[in-house]
């Protein structure tokens, strides 16, 4: 069964638009799925992202890299000579410049952010490490510096720890897609980092997807 239907079995999907706030929303839409011009990458992403569900009809499931270890602040995927490790840490407000609109936090270090928008985040992504064969992919901090409160796990109805996140391979095996879904009551987002031929290419970020 395709990953997107597994996701939707436990999530409430709404239109892929930003939610209405009583304060300014400075988050950019330039990295949104619907803004993508790369047709091949867009087609691949539609097979597992929520933002791409309207274009997912008839798409095959993507080959995935198994998750071998995860916790509330760490994820490790490994397989097909690929390793992906993502680590999170506690957000320290004292180390950042916080920009408010009245009582609502709308910018961190002069930039809009994703995750708990309007309030001070609890956590941030500390690092993303990708190893392909013997080569380490250079992953720029700007690819994740504005992403907060990462959700690595959730507890299902049986009380078991699970994850919505994944790592996928393109059909030609030249691209790696690292997917993370952050589900929050009022500030959800999903991000896919794209690696092509062992080089970081871009990210795709959509927000306001879930309620």
Buried (B, 14 or more C-beta within 10 A) or exposed (E): EBBBEEBBEEBEEEEBEBBEBEBEBEBEEEBBBEEBEBEEBBBBBBBBBBBBBEBBEEBEEBEBBEBEEBEEBBBBBBBBEBBBBBBBEEBEEEEBEEBEBEEBBBBBEEBBBBBBBBBEBEBBBBEBEBBBEEEEBEBEEEBBBBBBBBBBBBEEEEEEEBBBBBBBBBEEEEBBBBBBBBBBEEBBBBBBBBBBEBEBEBBBBBBBBBE
